[in-house]
Amino acid sequence: MIRWYKKLIILFATITLIIVIIFTPLLFYVFNTNYYLTLYEKNGVFNSIDKEDAIILTNELIKFLKNDEPFKAFNLKNNVAFFTADEISHLNDVRILFKKIFTVYYISVGLSIIFIVLLFEKKIKNYFKNISLVFLIPSLIIVFFLIVLYFAGQNFIPLFDKFHTIFFPQGNYAFPENSTLITLLPLGFFYDFFIKLVKSSLMFSIILIIVSIIFYIIYKKSFNNKFKEG
């Protein structure tokens, strides 16, 4: 029988681990220049923007989003303009959103570790049982959520628009199709990025489910051995 305060810890750990599972892939890929270049290649970005220019733009973009370093404008080839003030304004809103997300993420990582430690007890078999629940419950929730999100993403444009409406209510996210920002980061880029995040979070969840099963097997073997000895 799990004590009430242990159940409360498991509940809080479930919430924080859900956040960790969802945003760990985002943290890994959103500042990964090589992944951006892979998506540029796939979506034909280099047909419009010179590859060297795209690399410089991407590095500037990542430094801005990650460290709030000001953009350094330069002359691009193929008559492509540098980011406009409006584009940079929207990217600043994106940077602020990322800052909030990753603040919550790092707090959740720290709290998850604390909750896992707090569940420790002398009867190690009970600890294994509790940890199996901590890993299993959020993982199953995320798997269900990601399946729904994946199928919702098959109609990506409305989902993409809804995302911007919710997180950028100021409405400064619409740009002409020939703008540098849209040329560098076309809709196909975001769709591929979205699918990558969904698949990565799903894989993370599956790994945690496997770990959970291992811990539960250890608990059951310990319980059965004690029963036989008794």
C-alpha positions in Angstrom: 0.0 0.0 0.0 1.5 3.3 -1.1 1.3 6.0 1.6 -0.6 9.2 0.8 2.5 11.4 0.7 4.2 9.0 -1.6 1.2 9.2 -3.9 1.4 13.0 -3.8 5.1 12.9 -4.7 4.3 10.5 -7.6 1.6 12.9 -8.8 4.0 15.9 -8.8 6.8 13.8 -10.4 4.3 12.8 -13.1 3.7 16.5 -13.9 7.3 17.5 -14.0 8.3 14.4 -16.0 5.7 15.2 -18.6 7.3 18.6 -19.1 10.8 17.0 -19.3 9.7 14.4 -21.9 8.0 17.0 -24.1 10.7 19.6 -24.1 14.0 17.6 -24.0 13.9 17.1 -27.8 13.1 20.8 -28.3 16.1 21.8 -26.3 18.3 19.4 -28.3 17.2 20.4 -31.8 16.3 24.0 -31.6 19.9 25.1 -31.2 21.3 22.4 -33.5 22.7 24.1 -36.7 23.4 20.8 -38.4 19.8 19.8 -38.0 18.6 23.1 -39.5 20.9 22.5 -42.5 19.4 19.0 -43.0 15.9 20.5 -43.1 17.1 23.3 -45.5 18.4 20.6 -47.9 15.1 18.7 -47.6 12.9 21.7 -48.2 14.9 23.3 -51.0 16.0 26.4 -49.1 19.4 26.4 -50.8 17.6 26.9 -54.1 16.8 30.5 -53.0 19.5 31.3 -50.4 23.2 30.6 -50.8 24.3 27.8 -48.5 27.1 29.9 -46.9 24.6 32.7 -46.3 22.1 30.3 -44.8 24.7 29.0 -42.4 25.6 32.5 -41.3 21.9 33.4 -40.9 21.3 30.3 -38.9 24.2 30.9 -36.6 23.0 34.4 -36.1 19.5 33.2 -35.4 20.6 30.6 -32.9 22.9 33.0 -31.0 20.0 35.4 -30.8 17.5 32.8 -29.6 19.9 31.2 -27.2 22.0 34.1 -25.8 20.1 37.2 -27.0 23.1 38.3 -29.0 22.2 41.1 -31.5 22.0 40.2 -35.1 24.9 41.3 -37.3 23.5 42.3 -40.7 25.5 41.4 -43.8 24.9 41.5 -47.6 23.5 38.2 -48.9 23.9 36.8 -52.4 21.1 36.2 -54.9 19.5 39.6 -54.0 18.3 38.2 -50.7 17.8 40.8 -48.0 18.8 40.5 -44.4 16.0 40.1 -41.8 13.8 43.1 -41.5 13.0 44.9 -38.2 9.5 43.2 -38.2 11.1 39.8 -38.7 13.5 40.4 -35.9 10.7 41.6 -33.7 8.9 38.3 -34.2 12.0 36.4 -33.5 12.4 38.3 -30.3 8.9 37.1 -29.3 10.0 33.6 -30.1 13.1 34.0 -28.0 11.0 35.2 -25.0 8.8 32.2 -25.4 11.7 29.8 -25.5 13.2 31.5 -22.4 9.9 30.8 -20.5 9.7 27.2 -21.8 13.3 26.4 -20.9 13.0 28.0 -17.5 10.0 25.7 -16.7 12.0 22.8 -18.3 15.1 23.2 -16.0 12.9 23.7 -12.9 11.0 20.5 -13.9 14.3 18.6 -14.3 15.5 19.7 -10.9 12.1 18.9 -9.2 12.0 15.5 -11.0 15.3 14.5 -9.5 14.2 15.8 -6.0 11.0 13.8 -6.2 12.8 10.6 -7.2 15.2 11.1 -4.3 12.3 11.7 -1.9 10.7 8.4 -2.9 13.7 6.5 -1.6 13.1 4.3 1.4 14.8 1.5 3.3 12.6 -1.2 1.7 14.3 -1.0 -1.6 11.6 -3.1 -3.3 9.0 -0.5 -2.5 11.3 2.1 -4.0 11.5 0.2 -7.2 7.7 -0.1 -7.3 7.3 3.7 -6.8 9.9 4.6 -9.4 8.3 2.3 -11.9 5.1 4.3 -11.4 6.9 7.6 -11.7 8.3 6.6 -15.1 5.2 4.7 -16.4 2.4 7.1 -15.7 3.8 10.2 -17.5 5.1 8.1 -20.3 1.7 6.6 -21.0 0.1 10.0 -20.9 2.6 11.4 -23.3 2.3 8.4 -25.7 -1.5 9.0 -25.9 -1.0 12.8 -26.3 1.6 12.4 -29.0 -0.5 10.0 -31.0 -3.3 12.5 -31.0 -0.9 15.3 -31.8 0.6 13.4 -34.7 -2.7 12.8 -36.4 -3.7 16.4 -35.7 -0.4 17.4 -37.4 -1.5 15.7 -40.6 -3.6 18.8 -41.1 -0.6 21.0 -40.2 -1.5 24.5 -41.4 -4.5 25.0 -39.1 -2.4 23.5 -36.2 0.4 25.9 -37.0 -1.9 28.9 -37.2 -3.5 27.9 -33.9 -0.1 27.7 -32.2 0.7 31.2 -33.4 -2.7 32.6 -32.4 -2.2 31.2 -28.8 1.4 32.0 -28.2 1.7 35.2 -30.3 -1.6 37.1 -29.7 0.1 40.3 -30.7 -0.2 39.0 -34.2 3.2 40.0 -35.7 3.9 36.6 -37.2 2.5 37.0 -40.8 5.1 37.8 -43.5 5.1 37.8 -47.3 6.1 34.4 -48.9 9.2 36.0 -50.4 10.5 37.4 -47.0 13.8 36.2 -45.9 12.4 34.6 -42.7 9.8 32.6 -44.7 12.4 31.6 -47.3 14.8 30.4 -44.7 12.2 28.7 -42.6 9.3 27.6 -44.9 6.3 25.7 -43.7 7.8 22.4 -44.7 10.7 23.2 -42.3 8.3 23.6 -39.4 6.3 20.5 -40.3 9.5 18.3 -40.4 10.7 19.9 -37.1 7.3 19.1 -35.5 7.4 15.5 -36.7 10.9 15.1 -35.3 9.9 16.5 -31.9 6.9 14.2 -31.8 9.0 11.1 -32.7 11.8 12.0 -30.3 9.4 12.5 -27.4 7.7 9.2 -28.3 11.0 7.4 -28.3 11.9 9.0 -24.9 8.6 7.8 -23.5 9.1 4.3 -24.8 12.5 4.2 -23.2 11.0 5.3 -19.8 8.3 2.7 -20.2 10.9 0.0 -20.7 12.9 1.2 -17.6 9.6 1.2 -15.7 8.9 -2.4 -16.6 12.5 -3.4 -15.5 12.0 -1.7 -12.1 8.6 -3.4 -11.7 10.1 -6.8 -12.6 12.8 -6.2 -9.9 10.1 -5.3 -7.4 8.0 -8.4 -8.3 11.0 -10.8 -8.0 11.9 -9.2 -4.7 8.3 -9.6 -3.5 8.0 -13.2 -4.6 11.4 -14.2 -3.0 10.3 -12.7 0.3 6.9 -14.5 0.0 8.7 -17.9 -0.7 11.1 -17.3 2.3 8.1 -16.5 4.5 
